[in-house]
Amino acid sequence: MAKLPNIESAVVAEAKLRDYLLNPAHPRGAAKARFLMRFGFAPERLEELRGAFLAHVRANEISGSSQNDFGTIFEVDGELPSSDGRNPVVRVVWMLDNGETAPRLITMVPRTGRD
């Protein structure tokens, strides 16, 4: 396939990292937080995870996409660079909202078989 469109403008919101993906108390994000923390990511070092997501999307091609009423959703699979060097395989989901040019991070899902 291809790379994420407008990859140079990709947005990884601090709130998405702090309040969802690295929040062990979040109703839907708790398991993701525990997963990420096993690989050395931590709420007090949000920039490290932001950099890992951006490196992930630059290194990997789109593995799937779909449309909804709000825009285009892109899935990108591959290794997530981690400080401990184990680099788990994850699917990172991005969305390019209708009328926007910058894709934004939606979520991350661990891929089975390699974590």
GUROLO-95247 format. One line per field, with one value per residue (C-alpha): x, y, z; residue in three letters. Coordinates in steps of 0.05 Angstrom, whole numbers. Example, Ala and Ser with C-alpha at 12.3 -4.5 7.8 and 13.67 -1.06 7.14 Angstrom:
BEGIN
x (246,273)
y (-90,-21)
z (156,143)
residuo (ALA,SER)
This chain:
BEGIN
x (0,23,44,-4,-25,6,49,92,31,8,-20,-11,-51,-23,-92,-98,-33,-42,-117,-127,-68,-25,-82,-89,-155,-189,-249,-226,-153,-130,-108,-71,-37,-14,11,51,80,107,152,177,128,104,55,111,147,92,140,174,108,91,158,148,80,109,169,121,78,138,169,107,55,-20,-47,-120,-168,-242,-289,-341,-385,-328,-269,-220,-192,-123,-92,-16,16,88,138,131,201,208,263,272,286,231,190,121,81,19,-35,-39,-104,-104,-160,-160,-223,-264,-238,-173,-102,-70,-83,-93,-79,-142,-117,-66,-82,-30,-23,-24,36,90,92)
y (0,71,115,156,218,283,244,306,339,279,299,260,298,301,287,223,198,223,212,149,108,116,120,55,80,94,48,29,49,13,-50,-8,31,-33,-60,3,9,-62,-35,25,79,122,180,225,217,231,256,188,155,211,202,126,134,183,137,78,113,138,68,29,30,32,-39,-20,39,54,113,138,200,239,221,166,117,88,27,21,-44,-53,-49,8,32,25,47,-24,-48,-101,-61,-92,-102,-57,-30,46,77,146,189,242,282,309,378,371,359,332,259,249,190,153,91,35,-39,-93,-146,-218,-263,-212,-173)
z (0,15,72,114,75,101,148,162,194,236,303,368,420,490,519,478,508,580,589,547,524,586,637,676,705,638,625,554,556,619,583,531,586,621,554,537,607,601,546,587,566,623,635,659,591,541,488,486,466,418,384,381,346,296,282,275,222,183,181,161,106,112,123,116,109,112,105,152,155,188,144,128,180,167,202,205,231,252,309,359,378,453,501,526,454,452,401,406,343,345,300,304,279,249,222,168,183,124,105,145,121,185,205,279,324,345,382,387,390,408,354,378,374,387,452)
residuo (MET,ALA,LYS,LEU,PRO,ASN,ILE,GLU,SER,ALA,VAL,VAL,ALA,GLU,ALA,LYS,LEU,ARG,ASP,TYR,LEU,LEU,ASN,PRO,ALA,HIS,PRO,ARG,GLY,ALA,ALA,LYS,ALA,ARG,PHE,LEU,MET,ARG,PHE,GLY,PHE,ALA,PRO,GLU,ARG,LEU,GLU,GLU,LEU,ARG,GLY,ALA,PHE,LEU,ALA,HIS,VAL,ARG,ALA,ASN,GLU,ILE,SER,GLY,SER,SER,GLN,ASN,ASP,PHE,GLY,THR,ILE,PHE,GLU,VAL,ASP,GLY,GLU,LEU,PRO,SER,SER,ASP,GLY,ARG,ASN,PRO,VAL,VAL,ARG,VAL,VAL,TRP,MET,LEU,ASP,ASN,GLY,GLU,THR,ALA,PRO,ARG,LEU,ILE,THR,MET,VAL,PRO,ARG,THR,GLY,ARG,ASP)
